[in-house]
């Protein structure tokens, strides 16, 4: 049998069946369209052969066992989340050290031992389970509990009684419910029925606990598939945010009145997010401020801009999020991507800054992706107090609290791991002259006078900010072993305000990839790495990035690991959930967008006769957002085209979805990725 690590890999045979396809007037021959069909037994057999080949290759890598051992020794470090506070109770979600899956506990304090009320480990009967949501009612007596199996995103839903454990509601009449918001009196809740939205049906629903078999539609007309109802700080009003990338607050509901939903900022240009303080809505908006400004909008005259009061004017800082509690507001800002918290008093003036433990990231969970347009990065605690997770490149996430009146910070937990690292905040110029920031993180004693094994990681899409915080257990193990990480702030993300987001999407999507190429070239010029020691990776939209840059500049990268990527950005029209990505990539039915997508879509840009970088294309078998057929087609096409000796591997993980499920699966995935990079970039030398 051929050595699995030898040159000239002998891949499982793949038949080329050219078929002419057309999207938006763009026509071309697709040799592997047949690999899109999940139900085809031939496809299933081919995928299994490719996956077995990849597993054998990965298991034989020299560093595989060592990385597995180290990852297990470090443990899970980025699973810290902000506990929820409701009715004087605290609800903490976490994965116990001796178990694989998440639990939820209720206690009298954020750091006190709790009573377990949800245990996915006890519920598991086959596939691993994922905690998809836990939402306590305002009085802390009930909770909406959502979970998924095997990475699928069609959650089971229960409403449970916290004191007795009894099930109040078992199941909802929709397959994809999300974005829950309790009514203030706890009599029921609002939610988005995404499956209804994608089918063109009314999407915002209301379920009352005294009639749980019904979930009638709310009387609002939505022009976007994603809507998020938000219960405001006054515990009276609910605002409805449309568009999770660029939120608009179209409607408001006074739950103590009879008028029903009323237009709020519907039709007012700009992005808005905020909270109610007194009789004003305190809003961050990009209207007249590329990086945001803070305004107070009267609830009585929201559409009349002349009545707005500017609280914080536009500046070079990015205004990310504002939250109200105890008659004050806390403002999260990003200064060259690093976090700052300031308190705004009742009169609208700054009262001071909340001291953070260092330069790093504020978020509501441990991962270093901040999504203030979708997930609040700060949480309310008792009146006038907040909770947040802080981390830095050298410090794993830990829970902190702060009092807005005194601006004193309390540490409520210890970081699970620390690193002794050197950090370089660098910048370079992209192809069009745009200044691109990135951070280089390496072990403090690493010799940076010679090229070292380096991996660029980033996201660059959907207005998501990749923050300079803890990089996770995977990259901690890489850095300890002598590897270097370059965290990239790419256009399409939210790191530098609305223009940064807009410059990396739709017809300008190529800018995101040009930014990666610019960082790669800058790392090489600085002597930090060399092409034969440089890798690139990312997940989801970051997987799109890792696929695209590898085929665009195979001379620049030695290895690429696209994790759960979309690789055929034109053919994604077959999947309604994936088509939501048209908000960032454009609609293939539009001739102009089809041409633009065709110029950069990874699958369509693989060229015959080139030596491509080593690739580990890592997919989840049950992923509805980035289905594994994208990985199948991409692997087949690159294997067919490449003239080089470097391996092109397809890994399709069973019982996984849009990422790993459970600690054991996460360790396996991380060890595979690190061993692959170590072998290709020379770290295991």
ABEGO torsion letter per residue (X at the ends): XBBAABBGBBBBBBBBBBBBBBBGGBBBBBAAAAAABAABAAAAAAAAAAAAAAAAAAAABAAAAAAAAAAAAAEBAAABBBBBBBGGBBBBBBBBAABABBBBBBBABAABBBBBABBAAAABABBBBBBAEBBBBAAGABBBBBBBBGGBABBBBBBBBAAAGBBABBEBABABBBGBBBBAAGAEBBBBBAAAAAAGBBABBBBBAABAABBBBBBBBBABABBBBBBBAAGABBBBBBEAABBBBABBBBAABAAEBBBBABGBBEBBBEBBBEABBBBBBABGBAAEBBBBBBAABAABAAABBBABBBBABBBABBBBBGGBBBBBBBBGGBBBBBBBBAAGBBAEBBBBAEBBBBBABABABBBAAABBABBBBBBGBBBBBBBBAABBBBBBBBBAAAGBBBBABBBABBBBBBBBBBBBBBAAGBBBBBBBBBBAABBAABBBBBBBBBAGBGGBBBBBBBAEAAAAAAAAAGBBBBBBBBBGBAAAEAAAAAAABEAAAAAAAAAAAAAAAAAAAAGABBAAABBBBBBEAAAAAAAAAAAABAAABABBBBBGBBABAAAAAABAAAAAAAAAAEBAABAAAAAAAAAABAAAABBBGBBBBBBBBBBBAABAABBAAAAAAAAAAAAAABABABBBBBBBBBGBBBEBBEAAAAAAAAAAAAAAAAAAAGAAX
